[in-house]
């Protein structure tokens, strides 16, 4: 996460007060004042895996892309195949530079072939918006930064549907994974999608900022008897990492392509040319020199973001994310390694505070929920 | 909750001295700031630790931190229980969550540490920043 300069005032989401009221410990996260935890990361993590948890993710950005050439424009800017989307469907994709590196990783919601709702990472919103604007020259599209018009909450966990259904006009059972619908939540117009950043079933809910606090309180109050609790950024990170969902600024950035990041599944070279497609085509044909892999620690210790991977005293790779996995009860992480070290089972050394500490490449995701 | 019969370091370790032996751990404030502790790396029994120098490491889910010795001396005992139950640092920092016992080599070092009152003031100031 890139941090805003410290002299800039921190931004607050519409749920700042209500999160504080719920016991959230607020920190500076990429220029936003957000709860890092409520009762504790381990407890919150378990709640989402076993029951349900509610997240304030209002810091995320929303960008509208509309117009006759909206599809063609998004096809040029991103690596997944936008033409495969139908109304009410969503996909995960990379917003790429012509170098093949990431501007951001984003979700595209299709309202219609001429109307898309794009969800981007908070700290990247100004950069993404500027990039979209610049790229839109010559296209019959309108790009609008609508971030200030939306608050976003995520209700995640096996009981998410049970908790949310009584509060919404949307028939949740009819929303399949990576689809969305519009309707009311607590009597307020909302977009509800079956998406999330935890590896559990669950929903993301977009509403007008002024309406968000009452909905957050209502979901928490109604969910409480079922064990639903508020969740902070700490558990958000352990949950996403167990499910091997990339974090922009850690695992992916402008210097890494989706193929290097092991996100081949979002790269659709058959759709025609797009920003970075020639680089990706080459990488696909000739292979890459490094790849993002999942590892677990063999020796004791936890490898963290930016710890070097060493071989005979030289740095050959780097850890991008690392934590203690609350579900697996061991230290896990992601690292870019030279291709020859990427096979599952390969052991390698990470410099953990100056000490060479053994780790092993393992299959990912680290955690997959039972369906 | 800051026990009165301890001395405190700016790096948030405490010492509790009894008969020339200092029990060292981290404060309640420190464990709250760290969050869920999952791993504590402690020195070998018999090794020497120096005041204001690193004697070990502590990892919570979200971050790693160094542990600094508030006093110098020989490590006469470490809390082996923390290997299997690191969460004791969270649940009982001043009791079962202790980390090591040091045979004081220079009792005057205790004077450089803070009293409970001074430490509370120090924490208040730090938290306010």
Interface residues (C-beta under 8 A of the other chain):
Chain A: X36 X37 X40 X41 X42 X234 X237 X238 X300 X301 X302 X304 X323 X324 X326 X331 X353
Chain B: X35 X36 X38 X39 X41 X57 X59 X60 X61 X62 X63 X64 X66 X90
